[in-house]
């Protein structure tokens, strides 16, 4: 439960900043890329969760993997990694996607 609260706070902070900067749609698209990258590459997620890999190394890897994303999202990911919350990145991305859909009154139906 504690992890859910933390991911929600990070996601809300990013959403608020995106709204303030009028970059909400771009941030949503970028966080979908982050989410899909995590879903499609379990080795990447394991790397993020590894206590053996240093935070500095993870910051460099994340910057390289997500180099094509908006500067706001890149800076956000760097802050997350520097605060040693990179294992939560997938869940933060999920929360951003959900919050974006709620913000825009988009309903998703699972089949």
Residue, then its C-alpha position, 0 to 999 in steps of 0.5 A: x500500500x505504501x508503494x501505491x501512495x508513493x507512485x500516486x504522489x509522483x504521478x500527480x506531481x508530474x501531471x500537475x506540472x504537465x498541466x501547468x506547462x501545457x504539455x499534458x498530451x506529450x507527457x501522456x504519450x511519453x509515459x505510455x512509452x515508459x510503461x510499454x518499455x517496462x511491460x515489453x522488457x522484463x530485463x529492463x525492470x529487473x535492472x531498475x530493481x537491482x541493488x547491485x547497479x548503482x543509482x548513477x549507472x541507472x540514471x545514465x541507462x534511463x537517460x539513454x533508453x528514454x533519450x527521445x522523450x520530452x525534456x520534462x519527462x526526461x528530467x522527471x525520470x532523472x529525479x525519480x532515479x536520483x531519489x532511488x525510486x526507479x523500481x517504481x517507474x512502471x507503476x508511476x507510468x501506470x498512474x499517470x496514464x490512469x490520471x490522464x484518462x480520468x482528467x480527460x474523461x476517457x473510459x477504458x474497457x478491458x476485454 
